[in-house]
């Protein structure tokens, strides 16, 4: 939901609020919703913008944008609205069931992102008569399909080879290590391997990771052999679960083990054009991510790191993109920072996830990140706007424990917190919500703006303290599609 919308918005709990008319008021509130809807490098086969390239705007052709997104992705609606705002026609490709007749009534093309080349062929055939001018992938799984489709359609995008370098955590580690970039020491093993044979290769503390899950799902720190064994068993159960198996992701039978890197953690949002990296924002992750699980919470920008360290991070990000072969479009990168400098944890050729992009606004009209990226993809003016000077932040509302969300209390008090601009509850009442490490979806998002990053962080914490989530235990049930699977339940707690 766009925080610039006016009028009354009613959320799933029945609490309604009205934002102020003055968009410049630091207390301007609110939208509440329960909606779960939705350096130069040339890479082989990638299309990049050359000097003097004819843009959509120059041709006068009505721009047509293809968005590839999950059927349950948070971002799809925001990007579609941004595209329509600039006068573009939007076509969505998603992983919805191909046997249902347009259940979301948005005309989306059903695709199997796990079969990237076949999905790309479907898109090529679809757009044979009415071409698209640009493509944006809004999640990790969609990037490979986007790359293959872009190559076939002659669109400006990263090459399939570059994107594949990013999809597997193991492959990315191998590429970056070979390029001499600062990555943690790592090993990988098959889940069927004997743990006793793996332990001599492991230095503690370490972090175990599935190769293709996102949002820190299944990521666990282990400090000794006993914790290592327990983490292996827990991640194996997660990867064998129906919820993960149904994705048909590759490499669900292998884990990555990395040396734990102490230090602060930051996230960089950037934009590549012909291999040149422009840093859009550097976020501090305000809460220490020391384990045993790595659920994120508060992002604030501008970063409070000194200028020299920020420059080192930007340089590392540019070198990482070059090593991976990325040349075009948005990137999201995560780093650990300590006395030895920045360590690259991960880079993905996509925008920041969830609704976090709403924390970033650009130019005098304060357009959101979605519109900036749409303008860049379509070659429209306004893609070079600078981020506003005020500090901003977002809290991905942590899941206090697994269970069924029954209610949310304290929304009005939280929205009254000075500096809070919006709260959106994305979890739906009566739905099951899983805590980390099994979980990968937040309860919602809190947004704030202020004069400094410290002020923004304090506002987010104060607002979160006003919220209470009523979470009931989940009964053990068998999955209807996998009745032979073990009965599943999770520990829970209430806050």
N, C-alpha and C positions, 0 to 999 in steps of 0.2 A: 504494500500500500504506500502511496506517495505521501510523504509528510507535508507536501504543499497543498494537499487537498483540503477543501473547506467543508464545513457542515458537520453534522453529528454522525459519529460512527459507533455502532453498538457491537461489543465483543460477545463471545460465546457465553460469558458468565452473566450477561445482562447488564453489566456496568457500562454506562455511556458517558462520554466526555466530549467537550467541544474545545477545539484549539482556538487561540486568540487570533484576531484578524491581523495583528502586527507581526509579520514574518520576522522582523528584526528583533523582537522581544526575546531575550535569552530564556524566558520562561514559556515561550510559545509551545503549546502542547497541542495536539497529540493525535496519533492514530492508534487505535487498539484493535487488533483483529485476531481471530482464531483460525484464519485461513491457513491451510497447509498446502494450497496450490502453489498453486503454482506461481666506435670501434666497429667495424663493418664485418658482416659475415654473409657468405653466399652458400646456401644449402642445396644439395642436389635435388632438383625437381621442385624447389620452392619458387613461388612467384612473389616477387617483391616489387615495390613501387620504384620505378626508375624516375630520374629527373625528367620533368616535362610530361609524365604519364597523363593520359587523358582520364580524368575522373568522371564519376557519375554526374556530378554537378556540372562539369564542363560540357558533357554531351547533351545535357538537358533531358536525359532519360529518367523517367520516374524511378527512383531507387527502390530496389527490392532486396530485402535482407532475409537470409535464412538463419534461424536460431535453432541450434541443436541443444536439447535440454532433457533432463529427466522428467518423467511425467509427474513426479512429486517434488520437483525442484522449487526452491523458494524464489529464484531469480527470474523465472520466465516472464511473469507478468510485468515486472519492473522494466525489463529490457524491451518487451513489446510496446509498452507505453512510451518509452523513450524513443523508439524507432518511429512510432506513429506521430510523435510530437514534431519530428523533423520532416515529416511528410513521406516517410518510407512505408512501403507495403511490407508486411511481415508474414513469413511462412515459417511454421514450427515443425521440426522433426523431433519426435520423442519415442521413448521405449514403451509406449502404450500397447495394449493388446491389439493385434491387427484384425481380430475377429469381431471387435466391437465397432459399431457404426458411430464414430466420432462422439464418444461419451462426454467430452468436455466442450463440444460444439465450437471448436476453434479451428477445425479443418486441418489438424496436424497430420503429418505423414508418419505412420507407424514404422519404426525401425528397430533392428536388433543391433545394438551398438557393440555387442560382443563379437559380431560378424561384420567387422568394419568395412571390408571391401565389398561385401554384398550390400550393405546398407548404402555405401557410396554409389554403387551401381543403380540402386533404386532411385537415389536423388538425381543422378545424371539423366535417367529416363524421364523422371518427373519434370525436369526443367529443360527438356529438349526443345519444347515449343515456346516456353516463356522463361527466359533465363533469369537467374538471380545475379546481383551485382556484388554481393559480399556475404561472408559467412562468419558467424560467431559461435563458438562452443562454450557452453556455460558450466561444464563439469569435466572431470578427468576422463570419464568413460567416453564422452562425446568427441574428444579431441582427435582420436585416430580416424574416426569416420569423417570428421571435418577435413583432415589433411588429405585423405584419399579423394574425397569429393572435390576439394578445391583444386587438386592437381588435374583431375579429369575435366573440370569445368573452366580451368584457366583463371581461377580466382587467386587473389593475393592471400597467402597463408603460409604456415610452416610446412616443411616437407614431411611425409609419413615417417621417414627415417628419424628425423629430429623428434617428432612427437613420441615415437616408440621408445626413444631414449629416456623419456620422462615417465612413461606409464608404469614401468617396473622399478620399484625402489632399488632392486639389486642392479639392474642394468644402468640406472642413473649413477649409482655409486661406482660402478666399474668404469664408466666413461669419465667421470670427474676425477677419479684417482689417476687414471691414465693421463689426464691433462695436467696433473700436478696441483690440483686445487685442494684446499683444506677440507677434507672430509674425515669423519671418524673412522678408525680402524674397524673392519667388518669381516664377518664370515657369513656363509649361508649354508643351510642344510635342509634336507627333505624331512618331512614330518615322520616318515617311516624309519628314519635313521635312529640308531640307539643313542640316547642322550649321553650315555657314558662315553661314547666315542667322540662326541662333540665337545664335551666340557674341557678337555685339555687345550682346545683352540680358543677358549673364551677367557677374556680378561674382565674381572669384576671391578666396579659395577658395570652392567651392560644394559642395553635396551633391545627387546625382542619386538619385531614388527612383521606383520603380514606384508606381502609384496605389493598388493594392489588395492587395499582398502584405503579409505580417506578419513579425514577428520579425527585422526589419532585412534580410530577404532582398532581394538586388538593390540595396541601398543602398551607394553608392560616393562617396567624396570625390574631387574633382578640383581641382588647384591651378593648372592652366594649360590652354591649348587642347588640347595633345596628350593630356593625361590625360582631358580631357572627351570627346574623340573615342573614346578607348579604352574609357571607361566606358560611353558610349552603345552601342558595339558589343557589349560584354560583357552589358549588361542586355538588349539586343535578343535576343541568343542565348538568354538565360535565359527571356525571355517567350515566345519561339517554341518552347521545348522541350516535348515531349509531357507532361512532368510538370506544367507550368503550364497548357498549353492544355487539358488534360483537365478543369481546374476550371471552364472556361467563364465565368470572371470577366469582367466588363465592363472597359473601359478598359485592356486589355492592349497597346494600340497607342499609349499616351501616357506621357510621363514628366513628373515634377515636378522643378524645379531650385530649390534654396533656397540663400540665402547661409549659409555655415557660421558658426555661432554658437559662439565659444569659451566655455569654462567647464565647471564640474562638471555632472553630470547626476543627476537624482533621479527616482524614480517614486512617485506617490501612489496609494494604494489608498483608495477612498472608497465611501460608501453614500448614495444620494439617497432622500429620502422627502418627497413633496409639494414637490419643488424645493429642500429644505433639504439641504445637504451636511454629512455627518459624515465627518471624516478618520479612517480606521481605522489607517493607518500611512503614514509617509513613509520611503522607502528611499533611502539613498545608494548610488549605483553606484560601487563602490570603485575600479574600474579606469578610467583615463581613456579616453574614447571619442573619439579624435581622427582615426580613419580609418587607411588608406583604406577599411577595412570596419568595420562597427559591431556585431560579435558581442558580446552582453552576457555578463557572467560573474557577478560578486559583487554581491548585494543585501544590505545590512545596515540594521537599524532598531534603536533610534531613530536618526534623522538627527543628524549632528554639526554641521549648520548652526546658526547662532544663532537664538534664538527669534523675532527680528524677521523674518528671512528666511523662516523656516518659516511664519509668519503671512501673509507676502506670497504665498507659494506657495499656501496654502490659499485665500486670497482670489481669486487668479488662477484657481484650479481652479473655485471656485464661479461666477465670472463666465463662465468658459468653458462650463460646463454650461448656464448660463442662455442664453448666446448660441446654443448648438447646439439648445436646446429640450429637453434631457434633464431628466427630473423624477423618475425612479424607478429603484431598483435599484443594482447595483454599477457603479462606474466605475474604470477604470485610466487614469492620466494620466502623461505624461512631460514633464519640463521641463529646459531648460538654465538654469543660474544663473551670473550673473557680476556685475560691479560695477553693471550697469544693472538688476539684479533678475531675476525669473524670466521666461523665455520659454517659452510653451506650444509643445511639439512635436507632441503628439497626445493626444487623449482618446478612449476607447472605452467603450461601455456594456456592459461585461463584467468578470468578475473577472480578476485577474492570471493570466498564462498558465502553461502547463506544470504542474509540481508545486509551484511557488513558494508557493502558498497554505499549504502545510504549515509555513512559517516563522512563521505568525501564529496565536497562540492567545489566547483571550479568557475572562475571568471566572475565578472560583475553581476551576471544573472544567476550565479550560484547553481549552475546545472549539476546534476548528480553524475557520478562516475559512469553509470549506464549510458547516459546520453553522450558523454565524451567518447566512450568506446564505440558507440554506434556511428558517431560522426567520423571517427578515424577509419573504421571499417569501410564506410561508404565514400571516403574521400571528400567529405563535406567540411566547410570552414568551421572553426571552433574546437578542433581537436587538440589545439596547442595551448589552450587556456591553462593558467596556473591555478593551483589549489588556493582557496581562500586562506587568509592569514590566521584566523581564529583557530584555536585548538578544538579538536573534536574527538569523540570516542564512541565505542559501542561495547556493550556487554552481551556476550552470548550467554544467556541465562543458564547456569549449570543445572544439571539434573541431580537432585540430592539423593535419590535412590530409585531403584526400578519399581515399577508398579503401574496402576491405572490412575491417570490424572482425573480427579473428581471435581476440583474447583481451584480457582485462584482468588485470593483475598488480598486486599490492600492496594489495588490498582490506583484508586483515586489519590491515596496518600503518596504513593510512589510518583505519580504524575505531577504532584504539587512540589516536588523537589526542585529547587532552583537549578537551572541549567539543563534540565531534562526536556528534550524536544519531542520524544516519541517513545512509546512502548508498544511492541507488537508481540502478542502471545501466539506463537505458531502451532504449539501442540494443541490438539483437539481434546475436549473433555470426553472422558470415557475411553480414550485410546490408551494403549499400553505405551509407556515410555521407558526405555532402557538406559540405565546409568553406564558410564564408562567402566571397563573397557569394551563391554559388549555394545554399548550405545554409539550412535553417530548423529543423533538429532537433538537439538537444544529445545528447551521449553519456550524460548522466544528471544527477543532482542530488546535491549534498552539503549537509547541514543541520547547523547548529551553534547553540548557545545559550551565553550567558555573562553576566558582570556588566556588561560594556561592549561597545559596538560594535567598539572596537579589538580586544578579546580575541576576539570572534567572527570578525572578519576574519582575524586571525592564525591561528586554528584552521582555517578554511576553506583558507587558502593552504598550511598545513602538511600537511593531509590530501591536498590535490590533488598536492602534491609527491611523495607516496608512491605515486601511481598511475602506471601505465604502460600505454598502450593500444597494442596491436599492430595496425597497420593496413597491409594489403597493397595494392599498386597494383591498379587496376581495368583489366581488358582493355577495349579499344574494342569496342563491340557496337552493333548497330542495334536500335532499339526495335521490339518485335514488332508494336505497333499502328501505328507510323509508320515502315515500312521505308524510306521515301524520305528520312527525316530524316538529317542528317549523323551519322557515327559520333561518339560522345561519350566523352570521358574527361576526367579532371581531374588536375591536379598533386597530388602527395601527399608526405607526409613522415611519419616515425615519431617518436614521443616515448618 
